[in-house]
Amino acid sequence: SILAACVITAAISGRYAYETGDTLMLVRAIVAAYTFACTSIFIKLSDTMIKLGVKRTLDIEREVSQEEIVKFVPPNKTLCDTLIAPMKPFLRVDSTGLDRIPDDSSHLYVMNHSLLGVEMPFFLNTLYQEKGVFVRGLADHIHFATPNGPFLRAFGAVDGTRANVDVLMKAKQDVLVYPGGSREVLKHSSTPRYELLWKERLGFARLAIKHGYPIIPCAAVGTEDMLDIVMDIPVGFARDNLSVPIAVTSPNKIQKIYFWFGEPIPTEQYNGDCDNDDFAREVRDKCKASVSASIKELQEKQRNDPDRYLMDQYASTLKRAYSRACESFYSEAADASDASNTCMDQNEGSKSIKENGIKAKTN
């Protein structure tokens, strides 16, 4: 009945609008046609769900989603580097420990998440460009309910469920997880910089043990030093005790992003016993201790880096350019002076020869 009503309304309104040029009737015809299309799709989906049942329908959707995860083809390196290129002059990367990453196996990368996640695209691009490793990031469920969802999927991100991680690890893909998740990305202004907010999460450790995946502990420092939180907007309606920080920066605070890659932490010795809480807790604590220590190591490196800040980098570049220009100028001046002296010597020699010739003729 609904479909019939939509078709009749669309046909009559369209015909009337065509004959009279009535814009309102044309709009009614378009709305009726749109309603007809949506209703047809809804009826088809409802019919499928009734035949298969809700559980089987959801299982099929999950299977399709997981198949897409495995079939994902990474974008080429040039595209990824091009997307980062506009930010490279301002946010330079300093990496430590890339040589510690073995080339003969896949890994689970475990890392601290910086305020607003500014470091993430640089981290992904650094691994891809320097090591040829394209990691599949595990994103919070909420991301896929926002306009960011399709963009994240296009660059390999997946919803961070255990089922999806199982699929990735069975396919031997490199995986990136932030145990601190949204709590670290959306830090409250009262939270110290670079503090790990992992709570008692063991999920990533259990999955690493289950699949015998070696873990690469990683750390990032730099982005939280260049951002000042001026306001915390409570969003407790979305998640308990969560707030969205409003952060600002200034040219004199923009600085390098420092990355650290640690030695792999093996998990094969646990023989896949992922349900053992003690094993999972041991792996989690090893990772957390390694990441915490590496953050302090990077902060020490940061403090001693004369080119830490963007303004210092530009100043050093200008000094080097001025020094090279001076060296070039003095070198050219010295060459010109030598050439002039040589020419003068030749002129003096020629003049002496002429004078001697004149004297000889006179005699």
QUIKAWO-V287133 format. One line per field, one symbol per residue. phi: phi as a letter, one per 30 degrees, with the letter a starting at -180 (. if undefined). psi: psi as a letter, one per 30 degrees, with the letter a starting at -180 (. if undefined). Layout:
phi = ???
psi = ???
//
This chain:
phi = .ddddddddddddddddddcidddddddddddddddddddddddddddddddjddddddddddddddddddecdddddddddddedcddccdcbcbjdddddccacbcccbdcdeiidddddddddddddciccccdccdedddccddedddddcjdbddcddddedddddhcdbcbcedhddddceddddediddcdhcdbeddddddeciddccdbbbbkdddcccdcaccdbdddaehcbcdccbbbedcdadcccbbcdecdbdddhidddddddddddedddddddddddddddddddcddcdceddddddddddddddddddddddddddddddddddddddddddddddddddddd
psi = eeeeeeeeeeeeeeeeeeefgjeeeeeeeeeeeeeeeeeeeeeeeeeeeeefleeeeeeeeeeeeeeeeefkkklleeeeeeefeffefejlkjkkgfffjkfgllljkklkklkggefeeeeeeeeeeefgjjkjkjlkefefglffeeeeefgfklkhleeeeeeeeeghlkkkkjffbfeeehklffkkkgkkhfbhkfeeeeeeeeghkkkjkllkkeefffkkkfkjjkhffekkgkljkjkllleffkllkkkkklkkjlffffhgiffjeeeeeeeeeeeeeeeeeeeeeeeeeeegjfheleeeeeeeeeeeeeeeeeeeeeeeeeeeeeeeeeeeeeeeeeeeeeeeeeeeee.
//
